[in-house]
């Protein structure tokens, strides 16, 4: 999907979250729905050198 922000066009890259259906049932505005939880994802090691006003942290 092509989007634009302040005249600059870019392609949207939606991310998909893996979910697990639970046994819990909820009701919102009269509609019954089953709750879903996000599946734990593999964490990516943080390896970015951060710098603020010349100081690295």
mmCIF file of the N, C-alpha and C atoms, coordinates in Angstrom:
data_MODEL
# 
_entry.id   MODEL 
# 
loop_
_atom_site.group_PDB 
_atom_site.id 
_atom_site.type_symbol 
_atom_site.label_atom_id 
_atom_site.label_alt_id 
_atom_site.label_comp_id 
_atom_site.label_asym_id 
_atom_site.label_entity_id 
_atom_site.label_seq_id 
_atom_site.pdbx_PDB_ins_code 
_atom_site.Cartn_x 
_atom_site.Cartn_y 
_atom_site.Cartn_z 
_atom_site.occupancy 
_atom_site.B_iso_or_equiv 
_atom_site.pdbx_formal_charge 
_atom_site.auth_seq_id 
_atom_site.auth_comp_id 
_atom_site.auth_asym_id 
_atom_site.auth_atom_id 
_atom_site.pdbx_PDB_model_num 
ATOM 1   N N  . UNK A 1 1  ? 0.846   -1.161  0.000  1.00 0.00 ? 1  UNK A N  1 
ATOM 2   C CA . UNK A 1 1  ? 0.000   0.000   0.000  1.00 0.00 ? 1  UNK A CA 1 
ATOM 3   C C  . UNK A 1 1  ? 0.899   1.234   0.000  1.00 0.00 ? 1  UNK A C  1 
ATOM 4   N N  . UNK A 1 2  ? 0.601   2.170   -0.855 1.00 0.00 ? 2  UNK A N  1 
ATOM 5   C CA . UNK A 1 2  ? 1.392   3.392   -0.938 1.00 0.00 ? 2  UNK A CA 1 
ATOM 6   C C  . UNK A 1 2  ? 0.741   4.477   -0.086 1.00 0.00 ? 2  UNK A C  1 
ATOM 7   N N  . UNK A 1 3  ? 1.537   5.080   0.776  1.00 0.00 ? 3  UNK A N  1 
ATOM 8   C CA . UNK A 1 3  ? 1.074   6.149   1.654  1.00 0.00 ? 3  UNK A CA 1 
ATOM 9   C C  . UNK A 1 3  ? 1.879   7.403   1.377  1.00 0.00 ? 3  UNK A C  1 
ATOM 10  N N  . UNK A 1 4  ? 1.413   8.522   1.903  1.00 0.00 ? 4  UNK A N  1 
ATOM 11  C CA . UNK A 1 4  ? 2.202   9.744   1.787  1.00 0.00 ? 4  UNK A CA 1 
ATOM 12  C C  . UNK A 1 4  ? 2.086   10.541  3.084  1.00 0.00 ? 4  UNK A C  1 
ATOM 13  N N  . UNK A 1 5  ? 3.173   11.217  3.420  1.00 0.00 ? 5  UNK A N  1 
ATOM 14  C CA . UNK A 1 5  ? 3.220   12.059  4.609  1.00 0.00 ? 5  UNK A CA 1 
ATOM 15  C C  . UNK A 1 5  ? 3.942   13.336  4.222  1.00 0.00 ? 5  UNK A C  1 
ATOM 16  N N  . UNK A 1 6  ? 3.260   14.460  4.310  1.00 0.00 ? 6  UNK A N  1 
ATOM 17  C CA . UNK A 1 6  ? 3.788   15.774  3.936  1.00 0.00 ? 6  UNK A CA 1 
ATOM 18  C C  . UNK A 1 6  ? 4.373   15.768  2.531  1.00 0.00 ? 6  UNK A C  1 
ATOM 19  N N  . UNK A 1 7  ? 3.668   15.098  1.627  1.00 0.00 ? 7  UNK A N  1 
ATOM 20  C CA . UNK A 1 7  ? 4.077   15.094  0.228  1.00 0.00 ? 7  UNK A CA 1 
ATOM 21  C C  . UNK A 1 7  ? 5.107   14.042  -0.143 1.00 0.00 ? 7  UNK A C  1 
ATOM 22  N N  . UNK A 1 8  ? 5.633   13.299  0.836  1.00 0.00 ? 8  UNK A N  1 
ATOM 23  C CA . UNK A 1 8  ? 6.620   12.258  0.554  1.00 0.00 ? 8  UNK A CA 1 
ATOM 24  C C  . UNK A 1 8  ? 5.900   10.925  0.496  1.00 0.00 ? 8  UNK A C  1 
ATOM 25  N N  . UNK A 1 9  ? 6.046   10.205  -0.606 1.00 0.00 ? 9  UNK A N  1 
ATOM 26  C CA . UNK A 1 9  ? 5.380   8.917   -0.773 1.00 0.00 ? 9  UNK A CA 1 
ATOM 27  C C  . UNK A 1 9  ? 6.293   7.787   -0.309 1.00 0.00 ? 9  UNK A C  1 
ATOM 28  N N  . UNK A 1 10 ? 5.688   6.774   0.319  1.00 0.00 ? 10 UNK A N  1 
ATOM 29  C CA . UNK A 1 10 ? 6.450   5.610   0.762  1.00 0.00 ? 10 UNK A CA 1 
ATOM 30  C C  . UNK A 1 10 ? 5.547   4.388   0.767  1.00 0.00 ? 10 UNK A C  1 
ATOM 31  N N  . UNK A 1 11 ? 6.152   3.219   0.755  1.00 0.00 ? 11 UNK A N  1 
ATOM 32  C CA . UNK A 1 11 ? 5.429   1.951   0.779  1.00 0.00 ? 11 UNK A CA 1 
ATOM 33  C C  . UNK A 1 11 ? 5.294   1.495   2.225  1.00 0.00 ? 11 UNK A C  1 
ATOM 34  N N  . UNK A 1 12 ? 4.089   1.126   2.614  1.00 0.00 ? 12 UNK A N  1 
ATOM 35  C CA . UNK A 1 12 ? 3.847   0.624   3.962  1.00 0.00 ? 12 UNK A CA 1 
ATOM 36  C C  . UNK A 1 12 ? 4.279   -0.836  4.033  1.00 0.00 ? 12 UNK A C  1 
ATOM 37  N N  . UNK A 1 13 ? 4.928   -1.191  5.127  1.00 0.00 ? 13 UNK A N  1 
ATOM 38  C CA . UNK A 1 13 ? 5.360   -2.570  5.351  1.00 0.00 ? 13 UNK A CA 1 
ATOM 39  C C  . UNK A 1 13 ? 4.717   -3.061  6.645  1.00 0.00 ? 13 UNK A C  1 
ATOM 40  N N  . UNK A 1 14 ? 3.475   -3.558  6.576  1.00 0.00 ? 14 UNK A N  1 
ATOM 41  C CA . UNK A 1 14 ? 2.802   -3.984  7.806  1.00 0.00 ? 14 UNK A CA 1 
ATOM 42  C C  . UNK A 1 14 ? 3.468   -5.223  8.399  1.00 0.00 ? 14 UNK A C  1 
ATOM 43  N N  . UNK A 1 15 ? 3.516   -5.255  9.721  1.00 0.00 ? 15 UNK A N  1 
ATOM 44  C CA . UNK A 1 15 ? 4.068   -6.429  10.391 1.00 0.00 ? 15 UNK A CA 1 
ATOM 45  C C  . UNK A 1 15 ? 2.914   -7.284  10.910 1.00 0.00 ? 15 UNK A C  1 
ATOM 46  N N  . UNK A 1 16 ? 3.137   -8.568  10.939 1.00 0.00 ? 16 UNK A N  1 
ATOM 47  C CA . UNK A 1 16 ? 2.109   -9.503  11.375 1.00 0.00 ? 16 UNK A CA 1 
ATOM 48  C C  . UNK A 1 16 ? 2.554   -10.126 12.693 1.00 0.00 ? 16 UNK A C  1 
ATOM 49  N N  . UNK A 1 17 ? 1.716   -10.028 13.704 1.00 0.00 ? 17 UNK A N  1 
ATOM 50  C CA . UNK A 1 17 ? 2.032   -10.601 15.009 1.00 0.00 ? 17 UNK A CA 1 
ATOM 51  C C  . UNK A 1 17 ? 1.377   -11.970 15.132 1.00 0.00 ? 17 UNK A C  1 
ATOM 52  N N  . UNK A 1 18 ? 2.161   -12.943 15.545 1.00 0.00 ? 18 UNK A N  1 
ATOM 53  C CA . UNK A 1 18 ? 1.639   -14.283 15.773 1.00 0.00 ? 18 UNK A CA 1 
ATOM 54  C C  . UNK A 1 18 ? 0.826   -14.266 17.061 1.00 0.00 ? 18 UNK A C  1 
ATOM 55  N N  . UNK A 1 19 ? -0.360  -14.853 17.041 1.00 0.00 ? 19 UNK A N  1 
ATOM 56  C CA . UNK A 1 19 ? -1.204  -14.876 18.227 1.00 0.00 ? 19 UNK A CA 1 
ATOM 57  C C  . UNK A 1 19 ? -1.631  -16.292 18.575 1.00 0.00 ? 19 UNK A C  1 
ATOM 58  N N  . UNK A 1 20 ? -1.999  -16.461 19.840 1.00 0.00 ? 20 UNK A N  1 
ATOM 59  C CA . UNK A 1 20 ? -2.484  -17.737 20.349 1.00 0.00 ? 20 UNK A CA 1 
ATOM 60  C C  . UNK A 1 20 ? -3.880  -17.493 20.916 1.00 0.00 ? 20 UNK A C  1 
ATOM 61  N N  . UNK A 1 21 ? -4.837  -18.318 20.532 1.00 0.00 ? 21 UNK A N  1 
ATOM 62  C CA . UNK A 1 21 ? -6.197  -18.169 21.035 1.00 0.00 ? 21 UNK A CA 1 
ATOM 63  C C  . UNK A 1 21 ? -6.280  -18.730 22.449 1.00 0.00 ? 21 UNK A C  1 
ATOM 64  N N  . UNK A 1 22 ? -6.923  -18.008 23.342 1.00 0.00 ? 22 UNK A N  1 
ATOM 65  C CA . UNK A 1 22 ? -7.068  -18.466 24.724 1.00 0.00 ? 22 UNK A CA 1 
ATOM 66  C C  . UNK A 1 22 ? -8.468  -19.028 24.936 1.00 0.00 ? 22 UNK A C  1 
ATOM 67  N N  . UNK A 1 23 ? -8.696  -19.555 26.118 1.00 0.00 ? 23 UNK A N  1 
ATOM 68  C CA . UNK A 1 23 ? -10.002 -20.110 26.454 1.00 0.00 ? 23 UNK A CA 1 
ATOM 69  C C  . UNK A 1 23 ? -10.937 -19.038 27.028 1.00 0.00 ? 23 UNK A C  1 
ATOM 70  N N  . UNK A 1 24 ? -10.441 -17.804 27.196 1.00 0.00 ? 24 UNK A N  1 
ATOM 71  C CA . UNK A 1 24 ? -11.243 -16.729 27.759 1.00 0.00 ? 24 UNK A CA 1 
ATOM 72  C C  . UNK A 1 24 ? -12.181 -16.137 26.715 1.00 0.00 ? 24 UNK A C  1 
ATOM 73  N N  . UNK A 1 25 ? -13.385 -15.810 27.149 1.00 0.00 ? 25 UNK A N  1 
ATOM 74  C CA . UNK A 1 25 ? -14.384 -15.213 26.270 1.00 0.00 ? 25 UNK A CA 1 
ATOM 75  C C  . UNK A 1 25 ? -14.795 -13.883 26.878 1.00 0.00 ? 25 UNK A C  1 
ATOM 76  N N  . UNK A 1 26 ? -14.918 -12.862 26.050 1.00 0.00 ? 26 UNK A N  1 
ATOM 77  C CA . UNK A 1 26 ? -15.274 -11.532 26.519 1.00 0.00 ? 26 UNK A CA 1 
ATOM 78  C C  . UNK A 1 26 ? -16.470 -11.020 25.731 1.00 0.00 ? 26 UNK A C  1 
ATOM 79  N N  . UNK A 1 27 ? -17.106 -9.996  26.256 1.00 0.00 ? 27 UNK A N  1 
ATOM 80  C CA . UNK A 1 27 ? -18.222 -9.385  25.556 1.00 0.00 ? 27 UNK A CA 1 
ATOM 81  C C  . UNK A 1 27 ? -17.985 -7.879  25.528 1.00 0.00 ? 27 UNK A C  1 
ATOM 82  N N  . UNK A 1 28 ? -18.061 -7.282  24.333 1.00 0.00 ? 28 UNK A N  1 
ATOM 83  C CA . UNK A 1 28 ? -17.875 -5.850  24.157 1.00 0.00 ? 28 UNK A CA 1 
ATOM 84  C C  . UNK A 1 28 ? -18.999 -5.320  23.291 1.00 0.00 ? 28 UNK A C  1 
ATOM 85  N N  . UNK A 1 29 ? -19.772 -4.392  23.819 1.00 0.00 ? 29 UNK A N  1 
ATOM 86  C CA . UNK A 1 29 ? -20.917 -3.792  23.131 1.00 0.00 ? 29 UNK A CA 1 
ATOM 87  C C  . UNK A 1 29 ? -21.864 -4.845  22.574 1.00 0.00 ? 29 UNK A C  1 
ATOM 88  N N  . UNK A 1 30 ? -22.060 -5.913  23.346 1.00 0.00 ? 30 UNK A N  1 
ATOM 89  C CA . UNK A 1 30 ? -23.010 -6.932  22.970 1.00 0.00 ? 30 UNK A CA 1 
ATOM 90  C C  . UNK A 1 30 ? -22.461 -8.013  22.054 1.00 0.00 ? 30 UNK A C  1 
ATOM 91  N N  . UNK A 1 31 ? -21.197 -7.887  21.643 1.00 0.00 ? 31 UNK A N  1 
ATOM 92  C CA . UNK A 1 31 ? -20.592 -8.876  20.750 1.00 0.00 ? 31 UNK A CA 1 
ATOM 93  C C  . UNK A 1 31 ? -19.647 -9.760  21.557 1.00 0.00 ? 31 UNK A C  1 
ATOM 94  N N  . UNK A 1 32 ? -19.838 -11.067 21.474 1.00 0.00 ? 32 UNK A N  1 
ATOM 95  C CA . UNK A 1 32 ? -18.985 -12.019 22.178 1.00 0.00 ? 32 UNK A CA 1 
ATOM 96  C C  . UNK A 1 32 ? -17.780 -12.340 21.308 1.00 0.00 ? 32 UNK A C  1 
ATOM 97  N N  . UNK A 1 33 ? -16.599 -12.321 21.938 1.00 0.00 ? 33 UNK A N  1 
ATOM 98  C CA . UNK A 1 33 ? -15.388 -12.652 21.186 1.00 0.00 ? 33 UNK A CA 1 
ATOM 99  C C  . UNK A 1 33 ? -14.395 -13.392 22.062 1.00 0.00 ? 33 UNK A C  1 
ATOM 100 N N  . UNK A 1 34 ? -13.592 -14.258 21.425 1.00 0.00 ? 34 UNK A N  1 
ATOM 101 C CA . UNK A 1 34 ? -12.548 -14.988 22.126 1.00 0.00 ? 34 UNK A CA 1 
ATOM 102 C C  . UNK A 1 34 ? -11.302 -14.119 22.171 1.00 0.00 ? 34 UNK A C  1 
ATOM 103 N N  . UNK A 1 35 ? -10.634 -14.133 23.323 1.00 0.00 ? 35 UNK A N  1 
ATOM 104 C CA . UNK A 1 35 ? -9.423  -13.333 23.475 1.00 0.00 ? 35 UNK A CA 1 
ATOM 105 C C  . UNK A 1 35 ? -8.229  -14.064 22.880 1.00 0.00 ? 35 UNK A C  1 
ATOM 106 N N  . UNK A 1 36 ? -7.301  -13.287 22.332 1.00 0.00 ? 36 UNK A N  1 
ATOM 107 C CA . UNK A 1 36 ? -6.071  -13.842 21.751 1.00 0.00 ? 36 UNK A CA 1 
ATOM 108 C C  . UNK A 1 36 ? -4.891  -13.134 22.393 1.00 0.00 ? 36 UNK A C  1 
ATOM 109 N N  . UNK A 1 37 ? -3.815  -13.863 22.572 1.00 0.00 ? 37 UNK A N  1 
ATOM 110 C CA . UNK A 1 37 ? -2.598  -13.313 23.168 1.00 0.00 ? 37 UNK A CA 1 
ATOM 111 C C  . UNK A 1 37 ? -1.461  -13.372 22.164 1.00 0.00 ? 37 UNK A C  1 
ATOM 112 N N  . UNK A 1 38 ? -0.568  -12.413 22.253 1.00 0.00 ? 38 UNK A N  1 
ATOM 113 C CA . UNK A 1 38 ? 0.592   -12.407 21.363 1.00 0.00 ? 38 UNK A CA 1 
ATOM 114 C C  . UNK A 1 38 ? 1.542   -13.523 21.767 1.00 0.00 ? 38 UNK A C  1 
ATOM 115 N N  . UNK A 1 39 ? 2.037   -14.232 20.764 1.00 0.00 ? 39 UNK A N  1 
ATOM 116 C CA . UNK A 1 39 ? 2.987   -15.300 21.008 1.00 0.00 ? 39 UNK A CA 1 
ATOM 117 C C  . UNK A 1 39 ? 4.341   -14.659 21.235 1.00 0.00 ? 39 UNK A C  1 
ATOM 118 N N  . UNK A 1 40 ? 5.093   -15.155 22.206 1.00 0.00 ? 40 UNK A N  1 
ATOM 119 C CA . UNK A 1 40 ? 6.391   -14.561 22.486 1.00 0.00 ? 40 UNK A CA 1 
ATOM 120 C C  . UNK A 1 40 ? 7.300   -14.748 21.282 1.00 0.00 ? 40 UNK A C  1 
ATOM 121 N N  . UNK A 1 41 ? 7.936   -13.675 20.888 1.00 0.00 ? 41 UNK A N  1 
ATOM 122 C CA . UNK A 1 41 ? 8.806   -13.716 19.718 1.00 0.00 ? 41 UNK A CA 1 
ATOM 123 C C  . UNK A 1 41 ? 10.257  -13.837 20.151 1.00 0.00 ? 41 UNK A C  1 
ATOM 124 N N  . UNK A 1 42 ? 11.076  -14.243 19.233 1.00 0.00 ? 42 UNK A N  1 
ATOM 125 C CA . UNK A 1 42 ? 12.503  -14.328 19.501 1.00 0.00 ? 42 UNK A CA 1 
ATOM 126 C C  . UNK A 1 42 ? 13.055  -12.919 19.523 1.00 0.00 ? 42 UNK A C  1 
ATOM 127 N N  . UNK A 1 43 ? 13.796  -12.598 20.566 1.00 0.00 ? 43 UNK A N  1 
ATOM 128 C CA . UNK A 1 43 ? 14.331  -11.247 20.658 1.00 0.00 ? 43 UNK A CA 1 
ATOM 129 C C  . UNK A 1 43 ? 15.601  -11.127 19.827 1.00 0.00 ? 43 UNK A C  1 
ATOM 130 N N  . UNK A 1 44 ? 15.750  -9.984  19.228 1.00 0.00 ? 44 UNK A N  1 
ATOM 131 C CA . UNK A 1 44 ? 16.919  -9.692  18.413 1.00 0.00 ? 44 UNK A CA 1 
ATOM 132 C C  . UNK A 1 44 ? 17.913  -8.949  19.295 1.00 0.00 ? 44 UNK A C  1 
ATOM 133 N N  . UNK A 1 45 ? 19.183  -9.365  19.309 1.00 0.00 ? 45 UNK A N  1 
ATOM 134 C CA . UNK A 1 45 ? 20.158  -8.662  20.152 1.00 0.00 ? 45 UNK A CA 1 
ATOM 135 C C  . UNK A 1 45 ? 20.296  -7.202  19.738 1.00 0.00 ? 45 UNK A C  1 
ATOM 136 N N  . UNK A 1 46 ? 20.376  -6.344  20.708 1.00 0.00 ? 46 UNK A N  1 
ATOM 137 C CA . UNK A 1 46 ? 20.458  -4.911  20.486 1.00 0.00 ? 46 UNK A CA 1 
ATOM 138 C C  . UNK A 1 46 ? 21.914  -4.546  20.243 1.00 0.00 ? 46 UNK A C  1 
ATOM 139 N N  . UNK A 1 47 ? 22.237  -4.108  19.049 1.00 0.00 ? 47 UNK A N  1 
ATOM 140 C CA . UNK A 1 47 ? 23.627  -3.812  18.717 1.00 0.00 ? 47 UNK A CA 1 
ATOM 141 C C  . UNK A 1 47 ? 23.757  -2.504  17.940 1.00 0.00 ? 47 UNK A C  1 
ATOM 142 N N  . UNK A 1 48 ? 23.182  -1.451  18.469 1.00 0.00 ? 48 UNK A N  1 
ATOM 143 C CA . UNK A 1 48 ? 23.254  -0.155  17.820 1.00 0.00 ? 48 UNK A CA 1 
ATOM 144 C C  . UNK A 1 48 ? 24.072  0.767   18.711 1.00 0.00 ? 48 UNK A C  1 
ATOM 145 N N  . UNK A 1 49 ? 25.029  1.450   18.128 1.00 0.00 ? 49 UNK A N  1 
ATOM 146 C CA . UNK A 1 49 ? 25.838  2.404   18.887 1.00 0.00 ? 49 UNK A CA 1 
ATOM 147 C C  . UNK A 1 49 ? 25.058  3.710   18.986 1.00 0.00 ? 49 UNK A C  1 
ATOM 148 N N  . UNK A 1 50 ? 24.627  4.047   20.187 1.00 0.00 ? 50 UNK A N  1 
ATOM 149 C CA . UNK A 1 50 ? 23.861  5.269   20.396 1.00 0.00 ? 50 UNK A CA 1 
ATOM 150 C C  . UNK A 1 50 ? 24.805  6.404   20.778 1.00 0.00 ? 50 UNK A C  1 
ATOM 151 N N  . UNK A 1 51 ? 24.510  7.604   20.252 1.00 0.00 ? 51 UNK A N  1 
ATOM 152 C CA . UNK A 1 51 ? 25.353  8.755   20.531 1.00 0.00 ? 51 UNK A CA 1 
ATOM 153 C C  . UNK A 1 51 ? 24.446  9.977   20.683 1.00 0.00 ? 51 UNK A C  1 
ATOM 154 N N  . UNK A 1 52 ? 24.687  10.761  21.735 1.00 0.00 ? 52 UNK A N  1 
ATOM 155 C CA . UNK A 1 52 ? 23.926  11.990  21.973 1.00 0.00 ? 52 UNK A CA 1 
ATOM 156 C C  . UNK A 1 52 ? 24.911  13.090  22.328 1.00 0.00 ? 52 UNK A C  1 
ATOM 157 N N  . UNK A 1 53 ? 24.964  14.121  21.524 1.00 0.00 ? 53 UNK A N  1 
ATOM 158 C CA . UNK A 1 53 ? 25.855  15.260  21.718 1.00 0.00 ? 53 UNK A CA 1 
ATOM 159 C C  . UNK A 1 53 ? 27.303  14.816  21.899 1.00 0.00 ? 53 UNK A C  1 
ATOM 160 N N  . UNK A 1 54 ? 27.714  13.840  21.118 1.00 0.00 ? 54 UNK A N  1 
ATOM 161 C CA . UNK A 1 54 ? 29.106  13.400  21.132 1.00 0.00 ? 54 UNK A CA 1 
ATOM 162 C C  . UNK A 1 54 ? 29.421  12.329  22.156 1.00 0.00 ? 54 UNK A C  1 
ATOM 163 N N  . UNK A 1 55 ? 28.504  12.028  23.068 1.00 0.00 ? 55 UNK A N  1 
ATOM 164 C CA . UNK A 1 55 ? 28.740  11.006  24.093 1.00 0.00 ? 55 UNK A CA 1 
ATOM 165 C C  . UNK A 1 55 ? 28.069  9.708   23.664 1.00 0.00 ? 55 UNK A C  1 
ATOM 166 N N  . UNK A 1 56 ? 28.865  8.646   23.682 1.00 0.00 ? 56 UNK A N  1 
ATOM 167 C CA . UNK A 1 56 ? 28.309  7.346   23.309 1.00 0.00 ? 56 UNK A CA 1 
ATOM 168 C C  . UNK A 1 56 ? 27.819  6.634   24.560 1.00 0.00 ? 56 UNK A C  1 
ATOM 169 N N  . UNK A 1 57 ? 26.659  6.002   24.463 1.00 0.00 ? 57 UNK A N  1 
ATOM 170 C CA . UNK A 1 57 ? 26.120  5.239   25.597 1.00 0.00 ? 57 UNK A CA 1 
ATOM 171 C C  . UNK A 1 57 ? 25.423  4.033   25.123 1.00 0.00 ? 57 UNK A C  1 
# 
